[in-house]
Amino acid sequence: MNDKKSIIYFYTKNNCKLCEDVKQLLQILQMDYQFTIVEQNIYKNDTLLEKYFLHIPVVKAGDMEISAEEISFATLEQFLQEHLT
């Protein structure tokens, strides 16, 4: 088994209830999957703000991402299964 943890990028913003909910889902899923969450506030980076403003929260693994419209516990778990290395 590979002991190296994969990195999941979590794009978020302040005062976002949905972001808080998705972060909790990610933390629950960390009990079953090996990954590190790198949380980034889009308001601290103009490029991220422009790209993700209407899609927050976004979870990204490698080149693939899943945004707010698609996220549920089931879709997030499937996304992790498919994209964690």
C-alpha positions in Angstrom: 0.0 0.0 0.0 1.2 3.5 -0.8 1.7 5.5 2.4 1.9 8.8 0.4 -1.2 10.9 0.9 -2.8 12.5 -2.1 -3.6 16.2 -2.1 -7.2 17.4 -2.5 -7.6 21.1 -3.1 -10.6 22.7 -1.6 -11.6 26.1 -2.9 -13.8 28.0 -0.5 -14.7 31.5 0.8 -15.6 33.0 4.1 -19.1 32.9 5.5 -20.2 30.0 3.2 -22.4 27.5 4.8 -22.2 25.1 1.9 -18.4 25.3 2.1 -18.5 24.4 5.7 -20.8 21.4 5.0 -18.5 20.1 2.2 -15.4 20.5 4.4 -17.1 18.3 7.0 -17.9 15.7 4.3 -14.2 15.8 3.3 -13.1 15.3 6.9 -15.5 12.4 7.3 -14.2 10.8 4.1 -10.6 11.2 5.4 -11.4 8.4 7.8 -11.6 6.0 4.8 -9.3 7.6 2.2 -5.8 8.8 2.4 -5.6 12.5 1.4 -4.6 15.9 2.6 -6.9 18.8 2.3 -5.3 22.0 1.0 -7.9 24.7 1.6 -7.7 27.9 -0.4 -9.8 31.0 0.0 -10.6 32.3 -3.5 -10.8 35.9 -2.2 -7.0 35.8 -1.5 -6.1 35.0 -5.2 -7.6 37.0 -8.1 -7.1 34.1 -10.5 -9.0 31.7 -8.3 -11.7 34.3 -7.6 -12.3 34.9 -11.3 -12.3 31.1 -12.1 -14.4 29.9 -9.2 -16.6 32.8 -8.0 -19.9 31.2 -9.1 -18.9 27.6 -8.3 -17.8 27.6 -4.7 -17.1 25.2 -3.1 -14.9 23.3 -5.5 -12.9 20.1 -4.7 -10.0 19.4 -7.1 -7.8 16.3 -7.5 -5.2 16.5 -10.1 -6.8 18.0 -13.2 -10.3 17.0 -12.2 -12.7 19.0 -10.1 -16.2 18.8 -8.8 -18.2 22.0 -7.9 -21.1 23.0 -5.7 -23.8 22.0 -8.2 -22.5 18.4 -8.2 -21.4 17.8 -4.6 -23.2 15.4 -2.3 -21.7 12.7 0.0 -22.1 10.1 -2.7 -20.7 12.1 -5.6 -17.8 13.3 -3.4 -16.9 9.8 -2.3 -17.1 8.5 -5.9 -14.9 11.5 -7.1 -12.3 10.6 -4.4 -12.4 6.9 -5.4 -11.8 7.8 -9.1 -9.2 10.5 -8.6 -7.0 9.6 -5.7 -3.7 8.1 -6.6 
